[in-house]
Amino acid sequence: QVRLVESGGGLVQAGGSLRLSCAASGSIFSVTIMGWYRQAPGKQRELVARISGGGSTNYADSVKGRFAISRDNARNTVFLQMNSLKHEDTGVYYCWCTDTYHNNYWGQGTQVTVSS
């Protein structure tokens, strides 16, 4: 089992920045890919960004050039730096990871609200 705990959400004006953090604990030796999803009101949960243990990254088209995902393997933590935030970035952001057994783990979510 892997436990994920997010922090760093909040309220920010459009154009501002936020940095999300997610700390993993438990069976972290088996974790492979880590990432962030988000869910806006009335919409399905969508991938924002993900990063492999080796540092390869993928981003949703809507956040490319504005968001940056990074990972500190020594501290078992993944970060999401969000710049030039837009109102449409509002939602609950969930930390996610998968392991070598293809299990999926989710954090409890952190609210990001961007005022226009």
ABEGO torsion letter per residue (X at the ends): XBBBBBBGBEBBBBGBBBBBBBBBBEBAAABBBBBBBBBBBGBBBBBABBBBAAGBBBBBAAABGABBBBBBAAAGBBBBBBBGBBAAABEBBBBBBBBAAGBBBBBAEBBBBBBX
